[in-house]
Amino acid sequence: MAPFCTKSTEKSSGDEETEFWTASLRESSRDTTPPVRPPQNQPHRRRSVEEDHNSLLASSSISSLIRGTRGHLNNFIESVGNWLVPSSTGRDDDVVSLDSCQSAYSPVRHQYNSGGGGHLMEPSSIHVPDNYYSVTIGEAQMVVLKRYQNLRLIGSGAQGIVCSAFDTVRNEQVAIKKLSRPFQNVTHAKRAYRELKLMSLVNHKNIIGILNCFTPQKKLDEFNDLYIVMELMDANLCQVIQMDLDHERLSYLLYQMLCGIRHLHSAGIIHRDLKPSNIVVRSDCTLKILDFGLARTAIEAFMMTPYVVTRYYRAPEVILGMGYKENVDVWSIGCIFGELIRGRVLFPGGDHIDQWTRIIEQLGTPDRSFLERLQPTVRNYVENRPRYQPTPFEVLFSDNMFPMTADSSRLTGAQARDLLSRMLVIDPERRISVDDALRHPYVNVWFDEIEVYAPPPLPYDHNMDVEQNVDSWREHIFRELTDYARTHDIYS
């Protein structure tokens, strides 16, 4: 989801955080009653072991998932195919939102083909350069290179629209993302620059790769549309959360998340927006992290706005306006890992005060050393709320939530629970680091130095993060596109 998008996303969060928590303190300074919550929806309940067993017997595709080893997921491709088959029911104009767990690489119900299924634009409605053609996908107008054919809508949201397409030059399926109104304001423009620049700098098997980028506008003063071509994956992690995976797959997915994030951190880049819909997988269990629009350098991260990470995966130090460092991404990965095990969101807060309450209800109120590092107003509020004792992780993640451990397996539910207890730590100074998580027994079985210690991304120019206006960002992005076409796009 997009964060709170005002100019405040580019400045210190101290003032706005103090204002927010001061107002909250005034409203509830004498209220010590724990908030009353509606019951959780039953469909999100994690099934019992017996129910899981019956489900596995009833589904041959799911049953096949709990066999095999890394890279040998015999019938996983069939399962992914089932996810991606367009439904014959429902309205034709249903579009998947990229801002939720139904995101890019989620199944959609309507297909648009540039070869006949889509709505080709009239030539007079827009200027289409040579070697481009125009097609309407849903409500979006796409003007793409002719090499990309058979466009199919994957999803859309506040950040843009994503289509699959066949690249007739590379002879492969790709994903094309058109950024939504990249020059609407400074925040959008800066985010577009970061996404394009960081994707061109990173080079790791667990980070989505950029294959091309282009714009149909050939002059800077006409430049308004930005297209990024990426690898096409089979599904996002939201679908995987609904599946019953064995320990080998759970630990391998977690290992790849940690490898990808370590690669970013090695260049001082914090992702800041990790969530299931920003993590995509292939049928062979390959995992890649995408969407770098909110990524930030560690140098900048000390006093940042809390509106950076999708709320459910937001770390306590972000919620409380403390500033943060690289292991803010470890908390998010821990939330995703816990969701894979529990089958539902761990901390589904309605706002960031409710988010904080849901965290401490399960993990307990932090100790004095943590509270003393809070801003005075925030500390005042937190200290005036009810105190909670931590619930043991053996209760939060009981044995029946984990897959059954095979006699020959090196991986156990106890190991997974132990790693979770080290990742989901409120105090970032006590939270496990990415490097230590990669050495944990539940993940270390996959450890490969080539993957873990891959060369870091090319350096990011921190000077680019100074305050600039929209026209400056437009010029920087246009220059990036021009440079990329000259140095990378050998196919023109």
C-alpha positions in Angstrom: 0.0 0.0 0.0 1.1 3.5 -0.6 2.2 5.4 2.5 0.7 8.6 3.7 1.8 10.7 0.7 2.4 14.3 1.5 5.6 16.2 1.5 6.1 14.9 5.1 7.4 11.6 3.6 10.5 13.5 2.6 11.3 15.1 6.0 11.8 14.2 9.7 8.9 12.6 11.4 9.5 14.1 14.8 6.9 16.9 14.6 4.1 14.9 13.1 4.7 12.0 15.4 4.7 14.2 18.5 1.5 15.8 17.3 -0.2 12.5 16.7 0.8 10.9 19.9 0.0 14.1 21.9 -3.5 14.0 20.5 -3.8 10.3 21.3 -2.6 10.9 24.8 -5.2 13.6 25.4 -7.9 11.3 24.2 -6.9 8.3 26.3 -4.8 9.5 29.2 -7.2 8.0 31.7 -8.4 5.1 29.6 -6.7 2.0 30.9 -9.2 -0.5 29.5 -7.8 -2.7 26.8 -9.5 -2.1 23.4 -12.4 -4.4 22.5 -11.9 -6.1 19.2 -14.3 -7.8 16.9 -13.7 -11.6 16.6 -11.3 -12.6 13.8 -13.1 -13.8 10.7 -13.3 -17.6 10.7 -11.9 -18.1 7.2 -8.5 -16.8 8.4 -8.2 -19.4 11.1 -5.3 -21.8 10.8 -6.5 -25.3 10.4 -5.8 -28.1 12.8 -3.5 -30.9 11.9 -6.4 -33.2 11.2 -8.0 -30.7 8.9 -4.7 -30.2 7.2 -4.4 -33.9 6.7 -7.9 -34.2 5.2 -7.2 -31.3 2.9 -4.0 -32.8 1.7 -5.8 -36.1 0.9 -8.5 -34.2 -1.0 -6.1 -32.3 -3.2 -3.6 -34.1 -5.3 -1.8 -30.8 -6.3 -1.4 -29.7 -2.7 -0.4 -33.2 -1.7 2.4 -33.1 -4.1 3.7 -30.0 -2.5 4.9 -31.7 0.6 7.3 -33.9 -1.3 10.6 -33.2 -2.9 13.6 -31.0 -2.3 15.0 -27.6 -3.4 14.3 -27.0 -7.0 12.3 -30.2 -7.5 8.7 -29.3 -6.9 7.2 -32.0 -9.1 3.6 -30.7 -9.5 4.0 -27.2 -8.2 3.9 -25.8 -11.7 0.4 -27.4 -12.1 -0.7 -25.7 -8.8 0.6 -22.3 -10.0 -1.2 -22.9 -13.3 -4.4 -23.4 -11.5 -3.9 -20.1 -9.6 -3.4 -18.3 -12.9 -6.3 -19.8 -14.9 -8.8 -17.0 -15.5 -12.1 -17.6 -13.7 -15.2 -18.0 -15.9 -17.4 -16.4 -13.2 -17.8 -12.9 -12.0 -17.7 -9.6 -13.8 -15.4 -9.2 -16.7 -14.1 -5.8 -15.5 -12.8 -7.1 -12.1 -9.3 -5.8 -11.7 -6.8 -7.0 -9.1 -5.4 -4.3 -6.8 -1.7 -4.0 -6.6 -2.1 -2.3 -3.2 -3.2 -5.4 -1.3 -2.3 -9.1 -1.1 -4.2 -9.5 -4.4 -1.5 -7.9 -6.3 0.8 -8.3 -9.3 0.9 -12.0 -10.3 -2.5 -12.6 -8.7 -5.1 -14.3 -10.9 -7.4 -11.9 -12.8 -10.6 -12.6 -14.6 -10.2 -10.5 -17.8 -7.6 -10.8 -20.5 -6.7 -8.1 -23.1 -4.6 -9.1 -26.1 -3.0 -6.5 -28.3 -3.6 -9.0 -31.1 -7.4 -8.7 -30.9 -8.6 -9.0 -27.3 -7.5 -5.5 -26.2 -8.9 -2.2 -27.3 -6.5 -0.6 -29.8 -6.5 3.2 -29.6 -7.5 5.2 -32.6 -4.4 6.7 -34.3 -5.8 10.2 -33.9 -6.3 9.9 -30.1 -2.6 9.9 -29.2 0.7 10.4 -30.9 2.3 7.0 -31.4 5.9 7.0 -32.5 7.3 4.6 -35.0 8.1 1.1 -33.5 5.3 1.6 -30.9 1.6 0.8 -30.8 -1.2 1.9 -28.5 -3.7 -0.4 -26.7 -6.1 0.2 -23.9 -5.8 -2.3 -21.0 -8.8 -1.9 -18.6 -8.9 1.9 -18.0 -5.2 2.4 -18.8 -3.7 3.5 -22.1 -0.5 1.6 -22.9 1.9 2.8 -25.6 4.5 0.1 -25.9 7.2 -1.0 -28.2 6.0 -3.3 -31.0 8.3 -6.0 -29.8 5.9 -6.6 -26.8 2.8 -8.4 -27.9 -0.2 -10.1 -26.4 -0.5 -7.9 -23.4 -2.5 -9.4 -20.5 -3.6 -7.5 -17.4 -2.0 -8.8 -14.2 -3.0 -6.1 -11.8 -3.4 -2.4 -11.1 -3.2 -0.1 -8.1 -2.1 3.3 -6.9 1.5 2.7 -8.1 0.6 1.7 -11.6 -0.6 -1.1 -13.9 1.3 -4.4 -14.6 0.7 -6.5 -17.7 2.3 -9.7 -19.0 3.5 -9.6 -22.6 5.5 -11.7 -25.0 8.8 -10.2 -26.0 9.2 -11.2 -29.6 12.9 -10.2 -29.6 14.0 -12.1 -26.5 11.4 -14.8 -27.2 10.1 -14.9 -23.7 7.3 -13.8 -21.4 7.9 -10.6 -19.5 6.1 -8.2 -17.2 5.6 -4.5 -18.1 4.8 -2.0 -15.4 3.5 1.4 -16.3 4.0 3.8 -13.4 0.9 5.7 -12.5 1.3 9.5 -12.8 5.0 9.5 -12.0 5.2 13.3 -12.1 2.0 14.1 -10.2 4.1 15.5 -7.3 7.6 15.4 -5.8 6.9 12.2 -3.8 5.7 10.3 -6.9 8.6 11.6 -9.0 11.2 10.7 -6.4 9.7 7.3 -5.9 9.8 6.6 -9.6 13.4 7.6 -9.8 14.4 5.4 -6.9 12.5 2.4 -8.3 14.1 2.7 -11.7 17.6 3.5 -10.4 17.7 0.8 -7.8 16.4 -1.9 -10.2 19.2 -1.0 -12.6 21.8 -1.2 -9.8 20.9 -4.5 -8.2 22.0 -7.8 -9.5 21.0 -10.8 -7.5 18.9 -13.9 -8.2 16.5 -13.0 -5.4 15.9 -9.5 -6.6 13.6 -8.9 -9.6 15.6 -8.0 -12.6 15.0 -5.1 -15.0 15.0 -6.2 -18.7 14.2 -2.9 -20.3 12.8 0.6 -19.7 11.3 3.0 -22.1 9.0 5.9 -22.8 7.1 6.7 -26.0 7.9 10.4 -25.6 11.2 11.4 -27.2 11.6 14.9 -25.8 12.0 16.0 -22.2 9.3 18.5 -22.3 6.8 15.8 -23.5 8.0 13.1 -21.0 5.1 11.8 -18.9 5.1 8.0 -19.2 7.5 5.5 -17.7 7.5 1.8 -18.5 9.7 -0.8 -16.8 10.1 -4.3 -18.2 10.8 -7.0 -15.7 11.1 -10.8 -15.4 7.6 -12.4 -15.3 7.0 -14.6 -12.3 4.2 -17.1 -11.7 2.5 -15.8 -8.5 3.1 -13.7 -5.4 3.5 -14.9 -1.9 -0.1 -14.3 -1.1 -1.1 -17.4 -2.9 1.7 -19.4 -1.2 0.3 -18.3 2.2 -2.9 -20.2 1.4 -1.0 -23.4 0.7 0.3 -26.1 3.1 4.0 -26.2 2.6 6.5 -28.5 4.3 9.5 -27.3 6.3 11.8 -27.5 3.3 9.8 -25.1 1.3 9.2 -22.7 4.2 12.8 -22.6 5.1 13.9 -22.2 1.4 11.5 -19.3 0.8 12.7 -17.6 4.0 16.4 -18.2 3.1 15.8 -16.5 -0.3 14.1 -13.5 1.3 17.0 -13.1 3.6 19.5 -13.4 0.8 17.8 -10.8 -1.3 17.5 -8.3 1.6 21.2 -8.9 2.5 22.1 -7.9 -1.0 20.2 -4.6 -0.7 21.7 -4.0 2.8 25.2 -4.5 1.5 24.7 -1.3 -0.5 23.2 0.5 2.5 19.7 0.2 0.9 16.7 -0.6 3.2 13.6 -1.9 1.3 11.1 -0.5 3.8 8.0 -2.0 2.1 8.3 -5.8 2.4 5.0 -7.6 2.3 3.6 -10.7 0.6 2.4 -8.9 -2.5 5.9 -7.5 -3.0 7.5 -11.0 -3.1 7.0 -13.2 -6.1 7.8 -16.8 -6.8 8.2 -19.2 -9.7 7.0 -22.7 -10.0 10.4 -24.0 -9.1 10.3 -22.2 -5.8 12.5 -19.4 -6.9 11.7 -16.2 -5.0 12.4 -12.6 -5.9 11.8 -9.3 -4.1 10.3 -6.4 -6.1 9.0 -2.8 -5.8 11.7 -0.5 -4.6 9.7 2.7 -4.8 10.0 3.2 -1.0 13.5 1.9 -0.6 15.8 4.3 1.3 19.4 4.5 2.1 20.5 3.7 5.7 22.1 7.1 5.9 18.7 8.8 5.6 16.7 6.4 7.8 17.3 7.8 11.3 14.3 10.1 11.5 11.8 9.0 8.9 8.1 9.2 8.7 6.2 6.2 10.1 4.2 5.9 6.9 6.7 3.8 5.0 5.9 0.1 5.4 2.4 -1.4 4.8 0.9 -1.2 8.3 0.7 -4.9 9.1 4.4 -5.4 8.5 5.5 -2.2 10.1 8.2 -2.5 12.8 7.7 -1.0 16.3 10.5 1.5 15.9 8.8 2.8 12.8 5.4 3.0 14.4 6.8 4.9 17.4 8.9 7.3 15.3 12.2 6.2 16.6 14.1 6.1 13.3 15.4 2.7 12.1 18.2 0.8 10.5 18.5 -2.3 8.3 16.9 -4.8 10.7 13.6 -3.0 10.2 13.3 -5.3 7.2 14.0 -8.3 9.5 10.8 -7.5 11.4 8.8 -7.4 8.2 10.3 -10.8 7.0 9.4 -12.2 10.5 5.8 -11.0 10.0 5.6 -12.6 6.6 7.2 -15.9 7.9 4.7 -16.0 10.8 1.9 -15.4 8.3 3.1 -18.3 6.2 2.9 -20.5 9.3 -0.2 -19.2 10.9 -2.1 -18.6 7.7 -3.2 -15.1 8.6 -1.8 -11.7 9.3 -0.1 -11.5 12.7 -0.8 -7.9 13.6 -3.8 -6.6 11.6 -4.0 -3.1 13.1 -6.6 -0.6 12.0 -4.2 2.3 12.4 -0.7 2.6 13.8 -1.8 3.0 17.4 -4.0 -0.1 17.0 -1.0 -1.7 15.3 1.2 -1.1 18.4 -1.5 -2.4 20.7 -1.8 -5.6 18.7 1.9 -6.1 18.8 2.3 -5.7 22.6 -0.8 -7.8 23.3 1.1 -10.8 21.8 4.7 -9.9 22.5 4.3 -7.9 25.7 5.0 -4.4 26.7 8.8 -3.6 26.2 11.0 -2.9 29.2 12.3 0.4 30.5 15.4 0.5 28.4 13.3 0.6 25.3 10.8 3.1 26.6 13.6 5.5 27.6 14.6 5.8 23.9 11.2 7.1 22.9 10.3 10.7 22.4 8.8 12.1 25.6 5.3 12.5 24.3 5.3 9.0 22.7 6.8 7.5 25.9 4.1 9.2 27.9 1.4 7.7 25.8 2.9 4.2 25.8 3.4 4.2 29.6 -0.2 5.2 30.1 -1.6 2.3 28.2 -2.3 -1.1 29.8 0.7 -3.3 30.3 0.8 -6.7 28.7 2.8 -9.8 29.6 4.4 -11.6 26.6 2.6 -14.7 25.3 5.0 -17.6 25.0 5.9 -18.3 21.4 4.9 -21.9 22.1 1.4 -20.5 22.4 1.6 -18.0 19.6 2.9 -20.6 17.2 1.7 -23.9 18.6 2.9 -27.2 17.3 -0.2 -27.9 15.2 0.4 -24.8 13.1 3.6 -26.3 11.7 3.9 -29.0 9.1 4.5 -32.5 10.4 8.2 -33.2 10.5 9.3 -36.2 8.5 11.7 -38.6 10.3 14.4 -37.9 7.8 14.0 -34.1 7.9 16.7 -31.9 9.3 14.2 -29.1 9.9 11.6 -28.9 12.7 8.8 -26.7 14.0 10.9 -25.9 17.1 13.7 -24.5 15.0 11.2 -22.4 13.0 9.6 -21.1 16.2 13.0 -20.2 17.7 13.9 -18.2 14.6 10.6 -16.4 14.7 11.1 -15.5 18.4 14.4 -13.8 17.4 13.0 -11.9 14.4 9.8 -10.7 16.1 11.6 -8.7 18.8 10.2 -5.3 19.6 13.5 -3.7 20.6 15.6 -3.5 17.3 18.8 -3.5 19.4 17.9 -7.1 20.4 16.5 -8.3 17.1 18.4 -10.8 15.1 20.5 -9.4 12.2 20.1 -10.7 8.6 23.6 -12.4 8.8 22.7 -14.2 12.0 19.3 -15.2 10.7 21.1 -16.8 7.7 23.3 -18.8 10.1 20.3 -20.1 12.0 19.8 -23.9 11.8 16.3 -23.5 10.2 17.8 -21.6 7.3 21.5 -22.5 7.2 20.8 -25.8 5.4 20.5 -23.8 2.2 23.6 -21.6 2.8 25.5 -20.9 -0.4 28.3 -18.4 -0.2 27.8 -17.4 -3.8 24.2 -16.5 -3.0 24.7 -15.0 0.4 27.9 -13.0 -0.4 27.1 -12.0 -3.9 28.8 -8.8 -5.0 26.9 -5.8 -3.7 24.8 -3.6 -6.0 26.6 -0.8 -7.8 26.8 2.3 -5.5 23.7 4.5 -5.3 24.4 8.3 -5.5 23.2 9.5 -2.1 23.5 13.1 -3.4 20.4 12.5 -5.5 18.2 12.4 -2.4 18.4 16.1 -1.7 15.2 18.1 -2.1 14.4 18.6 -5.7 11.3 19.7 -7.7 9.3 17.6 -10.1 11.0 19.0 -13.2 14.4 18.0 -11.8 13.3 14.5 -11.1 11.7 14.3 -14.6 15.0 15.3 -16.1 16.9 12.7 -14.0 14.6 9.9 -15.0 14.7 10.9 -18.7 18.5 10.8 -18.5 18.4 7.4 -16.9 16.1 6.1 -19.7 18.4 7.6 -22.4 21.5 6.1 -20.7 19.8 2.7 -20.3 18.8 2.6 -24.0 22.3 3.4 -25.0 24.1 0.9 -22.7 21.7 -1.9 -22.3 19.0 -2.2 -24.9 21.0 -3.8 -27.7 17.7 -4.8 -29.4 16.5 -1.2 -29.8 
